[in-house]
Amino acid sequence: MDIFASFFQSLNLNWLDILIVIILLFYAMEGFALGILASLLDLVGFIVAFVIGLTFYGFFASLLIRFFNMPQGFSNAIGFFIAAFFAKILLVFILKKITRTVSLYIKTAFESASIKYLYGLLGVIPGILSGVILVAFILTMIIALPLSPFLKKATTESLIGSEMVAKTQGFSKDINGIFGGAVNDALSFITIQPKSEETVSLNFKIEGKINKEAEQKMFTVVNNEREKRKLNKLLLDDSLVDVGRKHCKDVLKRGYFSHYTLEKFSPFDRMAQDDIAYVYAGENLALAPNTKLAMDGLMKSKGHRENILSENFGTIGIGAIDGGIYGIMFCQEFTD
């Protein structure tokens, strides 16, 4: 056992990585047992049912609200499962007939053991893909919703799991839109454009704690992104860090998300209040489970990326306030 533990530690795998590997091995064996056709059709059925669930959950949710007076959040979640369940049942009924007919033909047409072995071996690929989709969906839900901090930490520190979540980040908003209302409308990644005056209600209020480690990580990643493009590194300014921290705390404490405070003070007003002089200034905001997902989201957004890579800026201050199950609130404050 010590040998296996040392092996997994050398690969930087945690317990969740090991569990993911076991699940994928199970799906691989199931794919081998089913054969290529049944395994492939099972994969197609899973994907189609998931897409139908995302597409038609609103219809079923409206029926639940109308006839059972259910809250919107629970109606969305149940509506998704109803749509996906009926789609899966219908697809199983249709695809089973196809599978049965073709499998019977293969058994009679190919008596060679090697061909039957190859038929099963080819089924491993769609089997593993089914497992990957299922695991990615579950992990994205763990990240997207306000669930156990222990599970969130395990997911973000998982070598395999964190990559799966990063690749499916776009789905987290869909998942949150469906299931978020049932668990207090938490958000897995939220941001607004740097010049936006929009205010978003977070539907939660919390006293957060300063996360210096997240601040330092984000500072390093920002400069790494600039260095890749041969841009000057930004200098850390403690005064800007204070501006960022104060706004992050205010956002979480009063349950809103905006560049403007509830008193309508802009980022530039807040900098002026702290006697910070500048010619050029900017601000990026993000609420995310960790630094990596926050930076991934910001770099995919044109306005935020322009701030991070702007040649007009020479200093930065990053505030990061940990909101527990709701994620970390990040404020990037830039000046020249």
C-alpha positions as CSV (number, residue, x, y, z in Angstrom):
1,M,0.0,0.0,0.0
2,D,2.9,2.4,0.8
3,I,4.3,1.8,-2.6
4,F,1.0,2.7,-4.3
5,A,0.6,5.8,-2.1
6,S,4.2,6.9,-2.9
7,F,3.5,6.4,-6.6
8,F,0.3,8.5,-6.6
9,Q,2.0,11.2,-4.5
10,S,4.9,11.4,-7.0
11,L,2.3,12.1,-9.8
12,N,0.7,14.8,-7.6
13,L,-2.6,12.9,-7.6
14,N,-5.0,13.3,-4.7
15,W,-7.8,10.9,-3.6
16,L,-10.2,12.4,-6.1
17,D,-7.9,11.6,-9.0
18,I,-7.7,8.0,-7.8
19,L,-11.5,7.8,-7.6
20,I,-11.8,9.3,-11.1
21,V,-9.4,6.7,-12.5
22,I,-11.4,3.9,-10.9
23,I,-14.7,5.2,-12.3
24,L,-13.1,5.5,-15.8
25,L,-11.7,2.0,-15.5
26,F,-15.2,0.7,-14.6
27,Y,-16.7,2.5,-17.7
28,A,-13.9,1.1,-19.8
29,M,-14.7,-2.5,-18.7
30,E,-18.4,-1.9,-19.2
31,G,-17.7,-0.6,-22.8
32,F,-15.7,-3.8,-23.4
33,A,-18.5,-6.0,-22.2
34,L,-21.1,-4.1,-24.3
35,G,-19.1,-3.9,-27.4
36,I,-18.5,-1.0,-29.8
37,L,-22.1,-0.6,-31.0
38,A,-24.0,-0.7,-27.6
39,S,-21.3,1.4,-26.0
40,L,-21.4,4.0,-28.7
41,L,-25.1,4.2,-28.7
42,D,-25.1,4.5,-24.9
43,L,-22.7,7.4,-25.2
44,V,-24.9,9.1,-27.9
45,G,-28.0,8.5,-25.7
46,F,-26.3,10.1,-22.7
47,I,-25.2,13.2,-24.7
48,V,-28.6,13.7,-26.4
49,A,-30.4,13.3,-23.1
50,F,-28.2,15.9,-21.5
51,V,-28.7,18.4,-24.4
52,I,-32.4,17.8,-24.3
53,G,-32.4,18.4,-20.5
54,L,-30.6,21.7,-21.0
55,T,-32.9,22.7,-23.9
56,F,-36.3,21.8,-22.4
57,Y,-36.0,22.1,-18.7
58,G,-37.7,25.5,-18.8
59,F,-40.9,24.0,-20.3
60,F,-41.2,21.4,-17.5
61,A,-40.2,24.0,-14.9
62,S,-43.1,26.3,-16.0
63,L,-45.5,23.4,-15.7
64,L,-44.3,22.6,-12.1
65,I,-44.6,26.3,-11.2
66,R,-48.1,26.5,-12.7
67,F,-49.6,23.3,-11.3
68,F,-47.7,22.7,-8.1
69,N,-46.6,26.3,-7.2
70,M,-43.0,25.2,-6.8
71,P,-40.2,27.8,-6.4
72,Q,-38.4,28.7,-9.6
73,G,-35.0,27.2,-8.4
74,F,-36.4,23.8,-7.6
75,S,-38.6,23.8,-10.7
76,N,-35.6,24.4,-12.9
77,A,-33.6,21.5,-11.3
78,I,-36.5,19.1,-11.3
79,G,-37.4,20.2,-14.9
80,F,-33.9,19.3,-16.1
81,F,-34.1,15.8,-14.6
82,I,-37.6,15.2,-16.0
83,A,-36.6,16.3,-19.5
84,A,-33.4,14.3,-19.4
85,F,-35.1,11.2,-17.9
86,F,-37.8,11.0,-20.5
87,A,-35.3,11.6,-23.3
88,K,-33.1,8.8,-22.0
89,I,-36.1,6.4,-21.6
90,L,-37.2,7.1,-25.2
91,L,-33.7,6.8,-26.6
92,V,-33.1,3.5,-24.7
93,F,-36.3,2.1,-26.2
94,I,-35.2,3.1,-29.7
95,L,-31.5,2.3,-29.5
96,K,-32.1,-1.1,-27.8
97,K,-33.9,-2.4,-30.8
98,I,-31.0,-1.3,-33.1
99,T,-28.4,-2.8,-30.7
100,R,-30.3,-6.1,-30.4
101,T,-30.7,-6.5,-34.2
102,V,-27.0,-5.7,-35.0
103,S,-25.6,-7.7,-32.1
104,L,-27.5,-10.7,-33.2
105,Y,-26.1,-10.3,-36.7
106,I,-22.6,-10.0,-35.4
107,K,-22.8,-13.1,-33.3
108,T,-24.0,-15.1,-36.2
109,A,-21.8,-13.5,-38.9
110,F,-18.5,-13.5,-36.9
111,E,-17.6,-16.6,-35.1
112,S,-13.9,-15.7,-34.8
113,A,-12.9,-15.1,-31.1
114,S,-10.4,-12.4,-32.2
115,I,-13.1,-10.4,-34.1
116,K,-15.4,-10.6,-31.1
117,Y,-12.5,-9.5,-28.8
118,L,-11.8,-6.6,-31.2
119,Y,-15.5,-5.7,-31.1
120,G,-15.4,-5.5,-27.4
121,L,-12.1,-3.6,-27.3
122,L,-13.4,-0.9,-29.6
123,G,-16.2,-0.4,-27.1
124,V,-13.7,0.8,-24.5
125,I,-13.3,4.2,-26.2
126,P,-17.0,5.3,-26.0
127,G,-17.2,3.7,-22.6
128,I,-14.4,5.9,-21.3
129,L,-16.0,9.0,-23.0
130,S,-19.3,8.3,-21.2
131,G,-17.4,8.1,-17.9
132,V,-15.5,11.4,-18.7
133,I,-18.8,13.2,-19.4
134,L,-20.5,12.0,-16.2
135,V,-17.5,12.8,-14.0
136,A,-17.0,16.2,-15.6
137,F,-20.7,17.0,-15.1
138,I,-20.5,16.0,-11.4
139,L,-17.3,18.0,-10.8
140,T,-18.7,21.0,-12.5
141,M,-21.8,20.9,-10.2
142,I,-19.5,20.7,-7.2
143,I,-17.6,23.8,-8.3
144,A,-20.7,25.6,-9.6
145,L,-22.9,25.2,-6.6
146,P,-22.4,26.1,-2.9
147,L,-21.5,22.6,-1.8
148,S,-18.9,21.2,0.7
149,P,-15.7,23.2,0.8
150,F,-13.9,19.9,1.3
151,L,-15.2,18.7,-2.1
152,K,-14.5,22.0,-3.8
153,K,-10.9,22.0,-2.5
154,A,-10.4,18.4,-3.6
155,T,-11.7,19.2,-7.0
156,T,-9.6,22.3,-7.6
157,E,-6.5,20.5,-6.3
158,S,-7.2,17.4,-8.4
159,L,-4.8,17.1,-11.4
160,I,-7.5,15.4,-13.5
161,G,-10.5,17.0,-12.0
162,S,-9.3,20.6,-12.3
163,E,-8.6,20.0,-16.0
164,M,-12.1,18.6,-16.6
165,V,-13.7,21.6,-14.9
166,A,-11.5,24.0,-16.8
167,K,-12.5,22.4,-20.1
168,T,-16.2,22.5,-19.2
169,Q,-16.2,26.0,-17.7
170,G,-18.8,27.2,-20.2
171,F,-21.3,24.7,-18.9
172,S,-21.0,25.9,-15.3
173,K,-23.3,28.9,-16.1
174,D,-25.9,26.5,-17.7
175,I,-25.7,24.2,-14.7
176,N,-25.9,27.1,-12.3
177,G,-28.8,28.6,-14.1
178,I,-30.7,25.3,-13.7
179,F,-29.6,24.2,-10.2
180,G,-28.4,27.4,-8.7
181,G,-31.8,28.6,-7.6
182,A,-32.3,25.4,-5.6
183,V,-29.3,26.2,-3.5
184,N,-29.4,30.0,-3.0
185,D,-28.3,31.0,-6.5
186,A,-24.6,30.7,-5.9
187,L,-22.3,31.5,-8.9
188,S,-19.3,29.5,-10.0
189,F,-17.8,32.3,-12.1
190,I,-19.2,35.8,-12.4
191,T,-17.8,38.9,-13.8
192,I,-18.9,42.1,-15.6
193,Q,-17.1,44.2,-18.2
194,P,-14.6,46.7,-16.9
195,K,-16.6,49.8,-18.1
196,S,-20.0,48.4,-17.1
197,E,-22.2,50.2,-14.6
198,E,-24.3,47.0,-14.2
199,T,-25.1,45.7,-10.7
200,V,-25.8,42.0,-10.2
201,S,-27.5,40.7,-7.0
202,L,-25.5,37.8,-5.5
203,N,-28.5,36.6,-3.4
204,F,-26.2,36.0,-0.4
205,K,-24.3,38.1,2.1
206,I,-21.2,36.9,3.9
207,E,-18.3,38.2,6.0
208,G,-15.2,37.0,4.1
209,K,-11.6,36.7,5.0
210,I,-8.5,38.0,3.3
211,N,-6.8,35.2,1.2
212,K,-3.2,36.4,0.8
213,E,-2.2,33.2,-1.0
214,A,-4.8,33.7,-3.7
215,E,-3.7,37.3,-4.1
216,Q,-0.1,36.3,-4.6
217,K,-1.0,33.6,-7.0
218,M,-3.0,35.9,-9.1
219,F,-0.3,38.5,-9.1
220,T,2.2,35.9,-10.4
221,V,-0.2,34.7,-13.1
222,V,-1.0,38.2,-14.3
223,N,2.8,38.9,-14.7
224,N,3.3,35.5,-16.4
225,E,0.6,36.4,-19.0
226,R,2.3,39.8,-19.6
227,E,5.8,38.2,-19.8
228,K,4.6,35.7,-22.4
229,R,3.8,38.7,-24.6
230,K,7.1,40.5,-23.9
231,L,5.3,43.2,-21.8
232,N,6.8,44.9,-18.7
233,K,5.9,43.2,-15.4
234,L,3.5,45.1,-13.1
235,L,4.7,46.3,-9.7
236,L,2.6,45.4,-6.6
237,D,1.2,48.5,-4.9
238,D,-0.1,48.0,-1.3
239,S,-2.4,51.0,-1.6
240,L,-4.2,49.4,-4.6
241,V,-4.3,46.1,-2.7
242,D,-6.2,47.9,0.1
243,V,-8.6,49.4,-2.5
244,G,-9.3,46.0,-3.9
245,R,-9.7,44.3,-0.5
246,K,-12.2,46.9,0.7
247,H,-14.3,46.6,-2.4
248,C,-14.3,42.8,-2.3
249,K,-15.4,42.9,1.4
250,D,-18.1,45.4,0.6
251,V,-19.4,43.3,-2.3
252,L,-19.7,40.1,-0.2
253,K,-21.0,41.8,2.9
254,R,-23.8,43.6,1.1
255,G,-24.5,40.9,-1.5
256,Y,-24.0,42.8,-4.8
257,F,-21.6,42.5,-7.7
258,S,-20.5,45.7,-9.5
259,H,-17.7,48.1,-10.1
260,Y,-19.9,50.7,-8.4
261,T,-20.7,50.6,-4.7
262,L,-24.4,50.8,-3.6
263,E,-23.7,54.5,-3.1
264,K,-22.6,54.8,-6.8
265,F,-18.9,55.3,-6.1
266,S,-16.9,54.2,-9.1
267,P,-13.4,52.4,-9.0
268,F,-11.9,55.8,-9.7
269,D,-13.8,57.4,-6.8
270,R,-12.6,54.7,-4.5
271,M,-9.0,55.2,-5.6
272,A,-9.3,59.0,-5.0
273,Q,-10.7,58.4,-1.5
274,D,-7.4,56.6,-0.7
275,D,-5.4,59.5,-2.3
276,I,-4.1,57.4,-5.2
277,A,-2.8,59.5,-8.1
278,Y,-3.0,58.2,-11.6
279,V,-3.4,59.1,-15.3
280,Y,-4.6,55.7,-16.4
281,A,-6.6,53.3,-14.2
282,G,-8.8,50.3,-14.5
283,E,-10.4,47.5,-12.5
284,N,-11.3,43.8,-13.1
285,L,-13.7,41.9,-10.9
286,A,-14.3,38.1,-10.6
287,L,-16.0,35.8,-8.3
288,A,-14.7,32.2,-8.7
289,P,-13.7,29.1,-6.7
290,N,-10.0,29.7,-7.1
291,T,-7.3,31.8,-8.8
292,K,-7.0,29.5,-11.9
293,L,-10.7,29.6,-12.8
294,A,-10.8,33.3,-12.1
295,M,-7.9,34.1,-14.4
296,D,-9.1,31.6,-17.1
297,G,-12.4,33.5,-17.2
298,L,-10.8,37.0,-17.2
299,M,-8.4,36.1,-20.0
300,K,-11.3,34.8,-22.1
301,S,-13.0,38.2,-21.8
302,K,-11.8,40.8,-24.2
303,G,-12.2,43.8,-21.8
304,H,-10.6,42.1,-18.9
305,R,-7.8,40.7,-21.0
306,E,-7.0,44.2,-22.3
307,N,-6.7,45.5,-18.8
308,I,-4.3,42.7,-17.8
309,L,-2.2,43.2,-20.9
310,S,-2.4,47.0,-21.2
311,E,0.9,48.9,-21.7
312,N,-0.7,51.9,-20.0
313,F,-0.5,50.2,-16.6
314,G,2.6,49.8,-14.5
315,T,1.2,48.9,-11.1
316,I,-1.4,46.6,-9.7
317,G,-3.1,45.7,-6.5
318,I,-5.1,42.5,-6.0
319,G,-7.6,42.0,-3.3
320,A,-8.9,38.5,-2.7
321,I,-11.6,37.8,-0.1
322,D,-12.6,34.2,0.6
323,G,-16.3,33.7,0.7
324,G,-16.2,30.0,1.6
325,I,-18.6,27.9,-0.3
326,Y,-19.5,30.9,-2.5
327,G,-16.0,31.3,-3.8
328,I,-13.3,33.9,-3.7
329,M,-14.0,37.5,-4.6
330,F,-11.2,39.1,-6.6
331,C,-10.5,42.8,-7.4
332,Q,-7.7,43.7,-9.7
333,E,-6.8,47.4,-9.4
334,F,-4.6,48.9,-12.1
335,T,-2.8,52.3,-12.4
336,D,0.0,53.7,-14.5
